[in-house]
Amino acid sequence: MSRRLLEALIGKDEVICIVKDGSPDKLVSAQCSVDGADLGHLMITSGWATDDRAESAGFYELQEQAARTERVGMWKYR
């Protein structure tokens, strides 16, 4: 489901990413958007992604908590 949602959000539009951390010895951390909409925010508020607090320092923590509370996306089944 999360892949389908991400594909629908992107469509044929251009994805723009701002790299937050790109050390050669670790994964790249970036914030990506389409038409000015933050894809991380959209995915997490819809309940189909989680906030990686180790990488984001809790940037999306409130959005994830709201999705859990509202039982949307994957949280509907937990």
Wavefront OBJ file of the C-alpha trace (Angstrom):
o trace
v 0.000 0.000 0.000
v 2.715 2.484 0.851
v 4.369 1.985 -2.518
v 1.069 2.557 -4.316
v 0.394 5.724 -2.333
v 3.886 7.067 -3.040
v 3.504 6.331 -6.757
v 0.108 8.097 -6.754
v 1.506 11.135 -4.926
v 4.397 11.455 -7.353
v 2.583 10.581 -10.556
v 4.680 11.912 -13.409
v 5.818 14.985 -11.472
v 9.394 15.853 -10.623
v 10.631 14.831 -7.172
v 12.946 17.356 -5.525
v 15.086 16.208 -2.589
v 17.186 18.222 -0.188
v 19.986 16.081 1.211
v 20.267 16.414 4.980
v 23.162 14.012 5.484
v 25.052 12.195 2.796
v 28.078 10.694 4.476
v 29.753 8.024 2.341
v 29.628 5.541 5.230
v 25.876 5.788 5.934
v 22.525 6.034 4.174
v 21.563 9.342 2.620
v 19.020 11.303 4.623
v 16.909 13.665 2.526
v 13.614 15.540 2.574
v 11.725 15.092 -0.698
v 8.776 16.923 -2.174
v 6.533 17.052 -5.231
v 4.934 20.365 -6.204
v 6.013 21.758 -2.827
v 4.300 18.969 -0.858
v 6.565 17.113 1.605
v 6.348 13.422 0.685
v 7.465 12.284 4.141
v 4.706 14.312 5.778
v 2.086 12.966 3.372
v 3.182 9.352 3.773
v 3.345 9.529 7.576
v 0.040 11.379 8.072
v -1.673 8.828 5.826
v -0.319 6.069 8.080
v 1.847 4.340 5.470
v 5.272 5.391 6.790
v 6.918 5.975 10.162
v 9.211 8.656 11.490
v 12.799 7.398 11.720
v 13.603 9.357 14.860
v 17.290 8.418 14.711
v 17.560 10.220 11.366
v 14.915 12.943 11.691
v 15.307 13.845 15.378
v 11.531 13.401 15.648
v 10.700 15.817 12.822
v 7.539 13.851 11.935
v 6.812 12.469 15.409
v 3.562 14.411 15.906
v 2.271 13.380 12.484
v 2.987 9.724 13.242
v 1.248 9.954 16.613
v -1.813 11.505 14.948
v -1.928 8.709 12.349
v -1.677 6.103 15.129
v -4.408 7.795 17.164
v -6.700 8.128 14.127
v -5.879 4.509 13.175
v -5.209 5.294 9.513
v -3.105 3.314 7.059
v -1.155 0.500 8.679
v -2.301 1.637 12.134
v -5.858 0.621 11.242
v -4.841 -2.994 11.738
v -2.923 -2.654 15.021
l 1 2 3 4 5 6 7 8 9 10 11 12 13 14 15 16 17 18 19 20 21 22 23 24 25 26 27 28 29 30 31 32 33 34 35 36 37 38 39 40 41 42 43 44 45 46 47 48 49 50 51 52 53 54 55 56 57 58 59 60 61 62 63 64 65 66 67 68 69 70 71 72 73 74 75 76 77 78
